[in-house]
């Protein structure tokens, strides 16, 4: 029965689960973001933390640009 339904019907059935999961992920990211901001404010090394984040972002960007791939586990 499920295999004979069209793609949009399956999408309509899964829509509530998709919306709830997106909302949960957004809520967790907001909570973690607020905790990070509070910890940065309370630390005495705000510039060092921000500099580390910038260095990390530049490093990831450069590694992506030059095409470095992580090794795959297993065969």
mmCIF file of the N, C-alpha and C atoms, coordinates in Angstrom:
data_MODEL
# 
_entry.id   MODEL 
# 
loop_
_atom_site.group_PDB 
_atom_site.id 
_atom_site.type_symbol 
_atom_site.label_atom_id 
_atom_site.label_alt_id 
_atom_site.label_comp_id 
_atom_site.label_asym_id 
_atom_site.label_entity_id 
_atom_site.label_seq_id 
_atom_site.pdbx_PDB_ins_code 
_atom_site.Cartn_x 
_atom_site.Cartn_y 
_atom_site.Cartn_z 
_atom_site.occupancy 
_atom_site.B_iso_or_equiv 
_atom_site.pdbx_formal_charge 
_atom_site.auth_seq_id 
_atom_site.auth_comp_id 
_atom_site.auth_asym_id 
_atom_site.auth_atom_id 
_atom_site.pdbx_PDB_model_num 
ATOM 1   N N  . UNK A 1 1  ? 0.823  -1.199 0.000  1.00 0.00 ? 1  UNK A N  1 
ATOM 2   C CA . UNK A 1 1  ? 0.000  0.000  0.000  1.00 0.00 ? 1  UNK A CA 1 
ATOM 3   C C  . UNK A 1 1  ? 0.867  1.263  0.000  1.00 0.00 ? 1  UNK A C  1 
ATOM 4   N N  . UNK A 1 2  ? 1.899  1.290  0.851  1.00 0.00 ? 2  UNK A N  1 
ATOM 5   C CA . UNK A 1 2  ? 2.737  2.480  0.937  1.00 0.00 ? 2  UNK A CA 1 
ATOM 6   C C  . UNK A 1 2  ? 3.522  2.675  -0.342 1.00 0.00 ? 2  UNK A C  1 
ATOM 7   N N  . UNK A 1 3  ? 3.954  1.588  -0.963 1.00 0.00 ? 3  UNK A N  1 
ATOM 8   C CA . UNK A 1 3  ? 4.754  1.695  -2.181 1.00 0.00 ? 3  UNK A CA 1 
ATOM 9   C C  . UNK A 1 3  ? 3.939  2.247  -3.352 1.00 0.00 ? 3  UNK A C  1 
ATOM 10  N N  . UNK A 1 4  ? 2.632  2.102  -3.315 1.00 0.00 ? 4  UNK A N  1 
ATOM 11  C CA . UNK A 1 4  ? 1.815  2.573  -4.426 1.00 0.00 ? 4  UNK A CA 1 
ATOM 12  C C  . UNK A 1 4  ? 1.400  4.036  -4.280 1.00 0.00 ? 4  UNK A C  1 
ATOM 13  N N  . UNK A 1 5  ? 1.680  4.659  -3.152 1.00 0.00 ? 5  UNK A N  1 
ATOM 14  C CA . UNK A 1 5  ? 1.308  6.061  -2.978 1.00 0.00 ? 5  UNK A CA 1 
ATOM 15  C C  . UNK A 1 5  ? 2.311  6.959  -3.680 1.00 0.00 ? 5  UNK A C  1 
ATOM 16  N N  . UNK A 1 6  ? 1.861  8.156  -4.026 1.00 0.00 ? 6  UNK A N  1 
ATOM 17  C CA . UNK A 1 6  ? 2.744  9.084  -4.718 1.00 0.00 ? 6  UNK A CA 1 
ATOM 18  C C  . UNK A 1 6  ? 3.643  9.800  -3.713 1.00 0.00 ? 6  UNK A C  1 
ATOM 19  N N  . UNK A 1 7  ? 4.629  10.498 -4.239 1.00 0.00 ? 7  UNK A N  1 
ATOM 20  C CA . UNK A 1 7  ? 5.626  11.164 -3.404 1.00 0.00 ? 7  UNK A CA 1 
ATOM 21  C C  . UNK A 1 7  ? 4.986  12.259 -2.557 1.00 0.00 ? 7  UNK A C  1 
ATOM 22  N N  . UNK A 1 8  ? 4.090  13.027 -3.124 1.00 0.00 ? 8  UNK A N  1 
ATOM 23  C CA . UNK A 1 8  ? 3.503  14.127 -2.364 1.00 0.00 ? 8  UNK A CA 1 
ATOM 24  C C  . UNK A 1 8  ? 2.615  13.614 -1.238 1.00 0.00 ? 8  UNK A C  1 
ATOM 25  N N  . UNK A 1 9  ? 1.966  12.466 -1.410 1.00 0.00 ? 9  UNK A N  1 
ATOM 26  C CA . UNK A 1 9  ? 1.148  11.900 -0.330 1.00 0.00 ? 9  UNK A CA 1 
ATOM 27  C C  . UNK A 1 9  ? 2.029  11.452 0.832  1.00 0.00 ? 9  UNK A C  1 
ATOM 28  N N  . UNK A 1 10 ? 3.170  10.843 0.517  1.00 0.00 ? 10 UNK A N  1 
ATOM 29  C CA . UNK A 1 10 ? 4.103  10.466 1.590  1.00 0.00 ? 10 UNK A CA 1 
ATOM 30  C C  . UNK A 1 10 ? 4.646  11.698 2.289  1.00 0.00 ? 10 UNK A C  1 
ATOM 31  N N  . UNK A 1 11 ? 4.907  12.746 1.520  1.00 0.00 ? 11 UNK A N  1 
ATOM 32  C CA . UNK A 1 11 ? 5.392  13.993 2.103  1.00 0.00 ? 11 UNK A CA 1 
ATOM 33  C C  . UNK A 1 11 ? 4.364  14.592 3.057  1.00 0.00 ? 11 UNK A C  1 
ATOM 34  N N  . UNK A 1 12 ? 3.102  14.590 2.662  1.00 0.00 ? 12 UNK A N  1 
ATOM 35  C CA . UNK A 1 12 ? 2.025  15.119 3.519  1.00 0.00 ? 12 UNK A CA 1 
ATOM 36  C C  . UNK A 1 12 ? 1.934  14.313 4.814  1.00 0.00 ? 12 UNK A C  1 
ATOM 37  N N  . UNK A 1 13 ? 2.083  13.004 4.716  1.00 0.00 ? 13 UNK A N  1 
ATOM 38  C CA . UNK A 1 13 ? 1.997  12.164 5.912  1.00 0.00 ? 13 UNK A CA 1 
ATOM 39  C C  . UNK A 1 13 ? 3.178  12.427 6.843  1.00 0.00 ? 13 UNK A C  1 
ATOM 40  N N  . UNK A 1 14 ? 4.371  12.645 6.280  1.00 0.00 ? 14 UNK A N  1 
ATOM 41  C CA . UNK A 1 14 ? 5.568  12.865 7.091  1.00 0.00 ? 14 UNK A CA 1 
ATOM 42  C C  . UNK A 1 14 ? 5.762  14.320 7.515  1.00 0.00 ? 14 UNK A C  1 
ATOM 43  N N  . UNK A 1 15 ? 4.952  15.230 6.996  1.00 0.00 ? 15 UNK A N  1 
ATOM 44  C CA . UNK A 1 15 ? 5.120  16.651 7.277  1.00 0.00 ? 15 UNK A CA 1 
ATOM 45  C C  . UNK A 1 15 ? 5.104  16.989 8.768  1.00 0.00 ? 15 UNK A C  1 
ATOM 46  N N  . UNK A 1 16 ? 4.184  16.463 9.581  1.00 0.00 ? 16 UNK A N  1 
ATOM 47  C CA . UNK A 1 16 ? 4.233  16.798 11.009 1.00 0.00 ? 16 UNK A CA 1 
ATOM 48  C C  . UNK A 1 16 ? 5.541  16.365 11.678 1.00 0.00 ? 16 UNK A C  1 
ATOM 49  N N  . UNK A 1 17 ? 6.043  15.202 11.327 1.00 0.00 ? 17 UNK A N  1 
ATOM 50  C CA . UNK A 1 17 ? 7.309  14.739 11.900 1.00 0.00 ? 17 UNK A CA 1 
ATOM 51  C C  . UNK A 1 17 ? 8.466  15.626 11.458 1.00 0.00 ? 17 UNK A C  1 
ATOM 52  N N  . UNK A 1 18 ? 8.439  16.056 10.204 1.00 0.00 ? 18 UNK A N  1 
ATOM 53  C CA . UNK A 1 18 ? 9.493  16.931 9.695  1.00 0.00 ? 18 UNK A CA 1 
ATOM 54  C C  . UNK A 1 18 ? 9.471  18.271 10.414 1.00 0.00 ? 18 UNK A C  1 
ATOM 55  N N  . UNK A 1 19 ? 8.294  18.854 10.576 1.00 0.00 ? 19 UNK A N  1 
ATOM 56  C CA . UNK A 1 19 ? 8.168  20.158 11.238 1.00 0.00 ? 19 UNK A CA 1 
ATOM 57  C C  . UNK A 1 19 ? 8.611  20.066 12.692 1.00 0.00 ? 19 UNK A C  1 
ATOM 58  N N  . UNK A 1 20 ? 8.186  19.027 13.396 1.00 0.00 ? 20 UNK A N  1 
ATOM 59  C CA . UNK A 1 20 ? 8.552  18.868 14.806 1.00 0.00 ? 20 UNK A CA 1 
ATOM 60  C C  . UNK A 1 20 ? 10.055 18.662 14.943 1.00 0.00 ? 20 UNK A C  1 
ATOM 61  N N  . UNK A 1 21 ? 10.642 17.863 14.068 1.00 0.00 ? 21 UNK A N  1 
ATOM 62  C CA . UNK A 1 21 ? 12.082 17.625 14.173 1.00 0.00 ? 21 UNK A CA 1 
ATOM 63  C C  . UNK A 1 21 ? 12.881 18.886 13.869 1.00 0.00 ? 21 UNK A C  1 
ATOM 64  N N  . UNK A 1 22 ? 12.451 19.674 12.905 1.00 0.00 ? 22 UNK A N  1 
ATOM 65  C CA . UNK A 1 22 ? 13.136 20.935 12.609 1.00 0.00 ? 22 UNK A CA 1 
ATOM 66  C C  . UNK A 1 22 ? 13.020 21.894 13.794 1.00 0.00 ? 22 UNK A C  1 
ATOM 67  N N  . UNK A 1 23 ? 11.853 21.944 14.414 1.00 0.00 ? 23 UNK A N  1 
ATOM 68  C CA . UNK A 1 23 ? 11.667 22.807 15.582 1.00 0.00 ? 23 UNK A CA 1 
ATOM 69  C C  . UNK A 1 23 ? 12.533 22.359 16.746 1.00 0.00 ? 23 UNK A C  1 
ATOM 70  N N  . UNK A 1 24 ? 12.643 21.058 16.972 1.00 0.00 ? 24 UNK A N  1 
ATOM 71  C CA . UNK A 1 24 ? 13.490 20.549 18.054 1.00 0.00 ? 24 UNK A CA 1 
ATOM 72  C C  . UNK A 1 24 ? 14.959 20.867 17.812 1.00 0.00 ? 24 UNK A C  1 
ATOM 73  N N  . UNK A 1 25 ? 15.407 20.691 16.584 1.00 0.00 ? 25 UNK A N  1 
ATOM 74  C CA . UNK A 1 25 ? 16.807 21.008 16.271 1.00 0.00 ? 25 UNK A CA 1 
ATOM 75  C C  . UNK A 1 25 ? 17.059 22.502 16.450 1.00 0.00 ? 25 UNK A C  1 
ATOM 76  N N  . UNK A 1 26 ? 16.127 23.337 16.018 1.00 0.00 ? 26 UNK A N  1 
ATOM 77  C CA . UNK A 1 26 ? 16.282 24.785 16.178 1.00 0.00 ? 26 UNK A CA 1 
ATOM 78  C C  . UNK A 1 26 ? 16.314 25.171 17.657 1.00 0.00 ? 26 UNK A C  1 
ATOM 79  N N  . UNK A 1 27 ? 15.469 24.556 18.467 1.00 0.00 ? 27 UNK A N  1 
ATOM 80  C CA . UNK A 1 27 ? 15.443 24.862 19.896 1.00 0.00 ? 27 UNK A CA 1 
ATOM 81  C C  . UNK A 1 27 ? 16.753 24.462 20.569 1.00 0.00 ? 27 UNK A C  1 
ATOM 82  N N  . UNK A 1 28 ? 17.278 23.305 20.227 1.00 0.00 ? 28 UNK A N  1 
ATOM 83  C CA . UNK A 1 28 ? 18.546 22.867 20.813 1.00 0.00 ? 28 UNK A CA 1 
ATOM 84  C C  . UNK A 1 28 ? 19.678 23.794 20.390 1.00 0.00 ? 28 UNK A C  1 
ATOM 85  N N  . UNK A 1 29 ? 19.711 24.190 19.117 1.00 0.00 ? 29 UNK A N  1 
ATOM 86  C CA . UNK A 1 29 ? 20.756 25.102 18.655 1.00 0.00 ? 29 UNK A CA 1 
ATOM 87  C C  . UNK A 1 29 ? 20.656 26.466 19.337 1.00 0.00 ? 29 UNK A C  1 
ATOM 88  N N  . UNK A 1 30 ? 19.434 26.955 19.553 1.00 0.00 ? 30 UNK A N  1 
ATOM 89  C CA . UNK A 1 30 ? 19.270 28.230 20.259 1.00 0.00 ? 30 UNK A CA 1 
ATOM 90  C C  . UNK A 1 30 ? 19.742 28.109 21.705 1.00 0.00 ? 30 UNK A C  1 
ATOM 91  N N  . UNK A 1 31 ? 19.406 27.008 22.357 1.00 0.00 ? 31 UNK A N  1 
ATOM 92  C CA . UNK A 1 31 ? 19.824 26.795 23.735 1.00 0.00 ? 31 UNK A CA 1 
ATOM 93  C C  . UNK A 1 31 ? 21.347 26.714 23.839 1.00 0.00 ? 31 UNK A C  1 
ATOM 94  N N  . UNK A 1 32 ? 21.976 25.961 22.952 1.00 0.00 ? 32 UNK A N  1 
ATOM 95  C CA . UNK A 1 32 ? 23.427 25.861 22.965 1.00 0.00 ? 32 UNK A CA 1 
ATOM 96  C C  . UNK A 1 32 ? 24.087 27.191 22.610 1.00 0.00 ? 32 UNK A C  1 
ATOM 97  N N  . UNK A 1 33 ? 23.492 27.925 21.702 1.00 0.00 ? 33 UNK A N  1 
ATOM 98  C CA . UNK A 1 33 ? 24.022 29.237 21.340 1.00 0.00 ? 33 UNK A CA 1 
ATOM 99  C C  . UNK A 1 33 ? 23.971 30.218 22.500 1.00 0.00 ? 33 UNK A C  1 
ATOM 100 N N  . UNK A 1 34 ? 22.856 30.216 23.215 1.00 0.00 ? 34 UNK A N  1 
ATOM 101 C CA . UNK A 1 34 ? 22.746 31.107 24.377 1.00 0.00 ? 34 UNK A CA 1 
ATOM 102 C C  . UNK A 1 34 ? 23.737 30.725 25.465 1.00 0.00 ? 34 UNK A C  1 
ATOM 103 N N  . UNK A 1 35 ? 23.923 29.418 25.676 1.00 0.00 ? 35 UNK A N  1 
ATOM 104 C CA . UNK A 1 35 ? 24.897 28.967 26.676 1.00 0.00 ? 35 UNK A CA 1 
ATOM 105 C C  . UNK A 1 35 ? 26.310 29.367 26.260 1.00 0.00 ? 35 UNK A C  1 
ATOM 106 N N  . UNK A 1 36 ? 26.628 29.259 24.973 1.00 0.00 ? 36 UNK A N  1 
ATOM 107 C CA . UNK A 1 36 ? 27.947 29.658 24.494 1.00 0.00 ? 36 UNK A CA 1 
ATOM 108 C C  . UNK A 1 36 ? 28.175 31.156 24.705 1.00 0.00 ? 36 UNK A C  1 
ATOM 109 N N  . UNK A 1 37 ? 27.175 31.956 24.369 1.00 0.00 ? 37 UNK A N  1 
ATOM 110 C CA . UNK A 1 37 ? 27.310 33.408 24.533 1.00 0.00 ? 37 UNK A CA 1 
ATOM 111 C C  . UNK A 1 37 ? 27.503 33.770 26.005 1.00 0.00 ? 37 UNK A C  1 
ATOM 112 N N  . UNK A 1 38 ? 26.754 33.131 26.891 1.00 0.00 ? 38 UNK A N  1 
ATOM 113 C CA . UNK A 1 38 ? 26.910 33.392 28.328 1.00 0.00 ? 38 UNK A CA 1 
ATOM 114 C C  . UNK A 1 38 ? 28.305 33.014 28.812 1.00 0.00 ? 38 UNK A C  1 
ATOM 115 N N  . UNK A 1 39 ? 28.809 31.873 28.358 1.00 0.00 ? 39 UNK A N  1 
ATOM 116 C CA . UNK A 1 39 ? 30.142 31.450 28.778 1.00 0.00 ? 39 UNK A CA 1 
ATOM 117 C C  . UNK A 1 39 ? 31.219 32.379 28.250 1.00 0.00 ? 39 UNK A C  1 
ATOM 118 N N  . UNK A 1 40 ? 31.052 32.874 27.030 1.00 0.00 ? 40 UNK A N  1 
ATOM 119 C CA . UNK A 1 40 ? 32.033 33.809 26.483 1.00 0.00 ? 40 UNK A CA 1 
ATOM 120 C C  . UNK A 1 40 ? 31.995 35.117 27.253 1.00 0.00 ? 40 UNK A C  1 
ATOM 121 N N  . UNK A 1 41 ? 30.817 35.577 27.590 1.00 0.00 ? 41 UNK A N  1 
ATOM 122 C CA . UNK A 1 41 ? 30.699 36.823 28.359 1.00 0.00 ? 41 UNK A CA 1 
ATOM 123 C C  . UNK A 1 41 ? 31.334 36.698 29.729 1.00 0.00 ? 41 UNK A C  1 
ATOM 124 N N  . UNK A 1 42 ? 31.174 35.540 30.366 1.00 0.00 ? 42 UNK A N  1 
ATOM 125 C CA . UNK A 1 42 ? 31.693 35.347 31.717 1.00 0.00 ? 42 UNK A CA 1 
ATOM 126 C C  . UNK A 1 42 ? 33.195 35.079 31.747 1.00 0.00 ? 42 UNK A C  1 
ATOM 127 N N  . UNK A 1 43 ? 33.751 34.620 30.633 1.00 0.00 ? 43 UNK A N  1 
ATOM 128 C CA . UNK A 1 43 ? 35.181 34.327 30.625 1.00 0.00 ? 43 UNK A CA 1 
ATOM 129 C C  . UNK A 1 43 ? 35.967 35.624 30.522 1.00 0.00 ? 43 UNK A C  1 
ATOM 130 N N  . UNK A 1 44 ? 37.194 35.572 30.944 1.00 0.00 ? 44 UNK A N  1 
ATOM 131 C CA . UNK A 1 44 ? 38.041 36.761 30.851 1.00 0.00 ? 44 UNK A CA 1 
ATOM 132 C C  . UNK A 1 44 ? 38.814 36.828 29.557 1.00 0.00 ? 44 UNK A C  1 
ATOM 133 N N  . UNK A 1 45 ? 38.581 35.879 28.639 1.00 0.00 ? 45 UNK A N  1 
ATOM 134 C CA . UNK A 1 45 ? 39.366 35.800 27.418 1.00 0.00 ? 45 UNK A CA 1 
ATOM 135 C C  . UNK A 1 45 ? 38.473 35.835 26.180 1.00 0.00 ? 45 UNK A C  1 
ATOM 136 N N  . UNK A 1 46 ? 37.642 36.853 26.087 1.00 0.00 ? 46 UNK A N  1 
ATOM 137 C CA . UNK A 1 46 ? 36.696 36.938 24.980 1.00 0.00 ? 46 UNK A CA 1 
ATOM 138 C C  . UNK A 1 46 ? 37.404 37.033 23.635 1.00 0.00 ? 46 UNK A C  1 
ATOM 139 N N  . UNK A 1 47 ? 38.426 37.870 23.548 1.00 0.00 ? 47 UNK A N  1 
ATOM 140 C CA . UNK A 1 47 ? 39.132 38.047 22.269 1.00 0.00 ? 47 UNK A CA 1 
ATOM 141 C C  . UNK A 1 47 ? 39.816 36.761 21.853 1.00 0.00 ? 47 UNK A C  1 
ATOM 142 N N  . UNK A 1 48 ? 40.365 36.017 22.798 1.00 0.00 ? 48 UNK A N  1 
ATOM 143 C CA . UNK A 1 48 ? 41.031 34.761 22.482 1.00 0.00 ? 48 UNK A CA 1 
ATOM 144 C C  . UNK A 1 48 ? 40.034 33.732 21.946 1.00 0.00 ? 48 UNK A C  1 
ATOM 145 N N  . UNK A 1 49 ? 38.845 33.682 22.527 1.00 0.00 ? 49 UNK A N  1 
ATOM 146 C CA . UNK A 1 49 ? 37.815 32.750 22.055 1.00 0.00 ? 49 UNK A CA 1 
ATOM 147 C C  . UNK A 1 49 ? 37.367 33.117 20.654 1.00 0.00 ? 49 UNK A C  1 
ATOM 148 N N  . UNK A 1 50 ? 37.114 34.396 20.424 1.00 0.00 ? 50 UNK A N  1 
ATOM 149 C CA . UNK A 1 50 ? 36.693 34.831 19.089 1.00 0.00 ? 50 UNK A CA 1 
ATOM 150 C C  . UNK A 1 50 ? 37.803 34.605 18.066 1.00 0.00 ? 50 UNK A C  1 
ATOM 151 N N  . UNK A 1 51 ? 39.032 34.864 18.436 1.00 0.00 ? 51 UNK A N  1 
ATOM 152 C CA . UNK A 1 51 ? 40.152 34.630 17.524 1.00 0.00 ? 51 UNK A CA 1 
ATOM 153 C C  . UNK A 1 51 ? 40.274 33.145 17.201 1.00 0.00 ? 51 UNK A C  1 
ATOM 154 N N  . UNK A 1 52 ? 40.084 32.292 18.189 1.00 0.00 ? 52 UNK A N  1 
ATOM 155 C CA . UNK A 1 52 ? 40.133 30.850 17.954 1.00 0.00 ? 52 UNK A CA 1 
ATOM 156 C C  . UNK A 1 52 ? 39.040 30.396 17.009 1.00 0.00 ? 52 UNK A C  1 
ATOM 157 N N  . UNK A 1 53 ? 37.841 30.946 17.143 1.00 0.00 ? 53 UNK A N  1 
ATOM 158 C CA . UNK A 1 53 ? 36.745 30.601 16.237 1.00 0.00 ? 53 UNK A CA 1 
ATOM 159 C C  . UNK A 1 53 ? 37.040 31.052 14.809 1.00 0.00 ? 53 UNK A C  1 
ATOM 160 N N  . UNK A 1 54 ? 37.615 32.239 14.666 1.00 0.00 ? 54 UNK A N  1 
ATOM 161 C CA . UNK A 1 54 ? 37.960 32.743 13.338 1.00 0.00 ? 54 UNK A CA 1 
ATOM 162 C C  . UNK A 1 54 ? 39.047 31.871 12.708 1.00 0.00 ? 54 UNK A C  1 
ATOM 163 N N  . UNK A 1 55 ? 40.062 31.518 13.492 1.00 0.00 ? 55 UNK A N  1 
ATOM 164 C CA . UNK A 1 55 ? 41.133 30.660 12.981 1.00 0.00 ? 55 UNK A CA 1 
ATOM 165 C C  . UNK A 1 55 ? 40.572 29.309 12.567 1.00 0.00 ? 55 UNK A C  1 
ATOM 166 N N  . UNK A 1 56 ? 39.683 28.748 13.367 1.00 0.00 ? 56 UNK A N  1 
ATOM 167 C CA . UNK A 1 56 ? 39.079 27.464 13.038 1.00 0.00 ? 56 UNK A CA 1 
ATOM 168 C C  . UNK A 1 56 ? 38.271 27.550 11.740 1.00 0.00 ? 56 UNK A C  1 
ATOM 169 N N  . UNK A 1 57 ? 37.481 28.616 11.584 1.00 0.00 ? 57 UNK A N  1 
ATOM 170 C CA . UNK A 1 57 ? 36.681 28.788 10.364 1.00 0.00 ? 57 UNK A CA 1 
ATOM 171 C C  . UNK A 1 57 ? 37.580 28.947 9.141  1.00 0.00 ? 57 UNK A C  1 
ATOM 172 N N  . UNK A 1 58 ? 38.662 29.718 9.263  1.00 0.00 ? 58 UNK A N  1 
ATOM 173 C CA . UNK A 1 58 ? 39.586 29.902 8.141  1.00 0.00 ? 58 UNK A CA 1 
ATOM 174 C C  . UNK A 1 58 ? 40.274 28.579 7.813  1.00 0.00 ? 58 UNK A C  1 
ATOM 175 N N  . UNK A 1 59 ? 40.680 27.830 8.832  1.00 0.00 ? 59 UNK A N  1 
ATOM 176 C CA . UNK A 1 59 ? 41.328 26.536 8.622  1.00 0.00 ? 59 UNK A CA 1 
ATOM 177 C C  . UNK A 1 59 ? 40.406 25.575 7.872  1.00 0.00 ? 59 UNK A C  1 
ATOM 178 N N  . UNK A 1 60 ? 39.144 25.501 8.297  1.00 0.00 ? 60 UNK A N  1 
ATOM 179 C CA . UNK A 1 60 ? 38.180 24.626 7.628  1.00 0.00 ? 60 UNK A CA 1 
ATOM 180 C C  . UNK A 1 60 ? 37.955 25.091 6.192  1.00 0.00 ? 60 UNK A C  1 
ATOM 181 N N  . UNK A 1 61 ? 37.866 26.390 5.982  1.00 0.00 ? 61 UNK A N  1 
ATOM 182 C CA . UNK A 1 61 ? 37.691 26.916 4.633  1.00 0.00 ? 61 UNK A CA 1 
ATOM 183 C C  . UNK A 1 61 ? 38.866 26.597 3.724  1.00 0.00 ? 61 UNK A C  1 
ATOM 184 N N  . UNK A 1 62 ? 40.077 26.751 4.235  1.00 0.00 ? 62 UNK A N  1 
ATOM 185 C CA . UNK A 1 62 ? 41.268 26.464 3.430  1.00 0.00 ? 62 UNK A CA 1 
ATOM 186 C C  . UNK A 1 62 ? 41.348 24.973 3.119  1.00 0.00 ? 62 UNK A C  1 
ATOM 187 N N  . UNK A 1 63 ? 41.099 24.124 4.118  1.00 0.00 ? 63 UNK A N  1 
ATOM 188 C CA . UNK A 1 63 ? 41.152 22.682 3.884  1.00 0.00 ? 63 UNK A CA 1 
ATOM 189 C C  . UNK A 1 63 ? 40.090 22.238 2.871  1.00 0.00 ? 63 UNK A C  1 
ATOM 190 N N  . UNK A 1 64 ? 38.923 22.857 2.931  1.00 0.00 ? 64 UNK A N  1 
ATOM 191 C CA . UNK A 1 64 ? 37.875 22.544 1.961  1.00 0.00 ? 64 UNK A CA 1 
ATOM 192 C C  . UNK A 1 64 ? 38.275 23.025 0.571  1.00 0.00 ? 64 UNK A C  1 
ATOM 193 N N  . UNK A 1 65 ? 38.865 24.206 0.492  1.00 0.00 ? 65 UNK A N  1 
ATOM 194 C CA . UNK A 1 65 ? 39.268 24.778 -0.797 1.00 0.00 ? 65 UNK A CA 1 
ATOM 195 C C  . UNK A 1 65 ? 40.334 23.924 -1.483 1.00 0.00 ? 65 UNK A C  1 
ATOM 196 N N  . UNK A 1 66 ? 41.300 23.424 -0.712 1.00 0.00 ? 66 UNK A N  1 
ATOM 197 C CA . UNK A 1 66 ? 42.362 22.630 -1.341 1.00 0.00 ? 66 UNK A CA 1 
ATOM 198 C C  . UNK A 1 66 ? 41.950 21.173 -1.530 1.00 0.00 ? 66 UNK A C  1 
ATOM 199 N N  . UNK A 1 67 ? 40.785 20.799 -1.049 1.00 0.00 ? 67 UNK A N  1 
ATOM 200 C CA . UNK A 1 67 ? 40.231 19.487 -1.355 1.00 0.00 ? 67 UNK A CA 1 
ATOM 201 C C  . UNK A 1 67 ? 40.650 18.366 -0.432 1.00 0.00 ? 67 UNK A C  1 
ATOM 202 N N  . UNK A 1 68 ? 40.992 18.667 0.799  1.00 0.00 ? 68 UNK A N  1 
ATOM 203 C CA . UNK A 1 68 ? 41.370 17.623 1.747  1.00 0.00 ? 68 UNK A CA 1 
ATOM 204 C C  . UNK A 1 68 ? 40.124 16.844 2.149  1.00 0.00 ? 68 UNK A C  1 
ATOM 205 N N  . UNK A 1 69 ? 40.220 15.504 2.070  1.00 0.00 ? 69 UNK A N  1 
ATOM 206 C CA . UNK A 1 69 ? 39.106 14.651 2.475  1.00 0.00 ? 69 UNK A CA 1 
ATOM 207 C C  . UNK A 1 69 ? 39.512 13.822 3.665  1.00 0.00 ? 69 UNK A C  1 
ATOM 208 N N  . UNK A 1 70 ? 38.596 13.625 4.586  1.00 0.00 ? 70 UNK A N  1 
ATOM 209 C CA . UNK A 1 70 ? 38.857 12.769 5.734  1.00 0.00 ? 70 UNK A CA 1 
ATOM 210 C C  . UNK A 1 70 ? 38.844 11.313 5.303  1.00 0.00 ? 70 UNK A C  1 
ATOM 211 N N  . UNK A 1 71 ? 39.684 10.478 5.923  1.00 0.00 ? 71 UNK A N  1 
ATOM 212 C CA . UNK A 1 71 ? 39.670 9.062  5.557  1.00 0.00 ? 71 UNK A CA 1 
ATOM 213 C C  . UNK A 1 71 ? 38.355 8.397  5.983  1.00 0.00 ? 71 UNK A C  1 
ATOM 214 N N  . UNK A 1 72 ? 37.926 7.447  5.171  1.00 0.00 ? 72 UNK A N  1 
ATOM 215 C CA . UNK A 1 72 ? 36.692 6.720  5.452  1.00 0.00 ? 72 UNK A CA 1 
ATOM 216 C C  . UNK A 1 72 ? 36.986 5.532  6.348  1.00 0.00 ? 72 UNK A C  1 
ATOM 217 N N  . UNK A 1 73 ? 36.085 5.270  7.281  1.00 0.00 ? 73 UNK A N  1 
ATOM 218 C CA . UNK A 1 73 ? 36.226 4.105  8.145  1.00 0.00 ? 73 UNK A CA 1 
ATOM 219 C C  . UNK A 1 73 ? 35.644 2.887  7.464  1.00 0.00 ? 73 UNK A C  1 
ATOM 220 N N  . UNK A 1 74 ? 36.286 1.776  7.595  1.00 0.00 ? 74 UNK A N  1 
ATOM 221 C CA . UNK A 1 74 ? 35.769 0.552  6.994  1.00 0.00 ? 74 UNK A CA 1 
ATOM 222 C C  . UNK A 1 74 ? 36.104 0.463  5.520  1.00 0.00 ? 74 UNK A C  1 
ATOM 223 N N  . UNK A 1 75 ? 35.536 -0.516 4.884  1.00 0.00 ? 75 UNK A N  1 
ATOM 224 C CA . UNK A 1 75 ? 35.871 -0.766 3.480  1.00 0.00 ? 75 UNK A CA 1 
ATOM 225 C C  . UNK A 1 75 ? 34.854 -0.215 2.596  1.00 0.00 ? 75 UNK A C  1 
# 
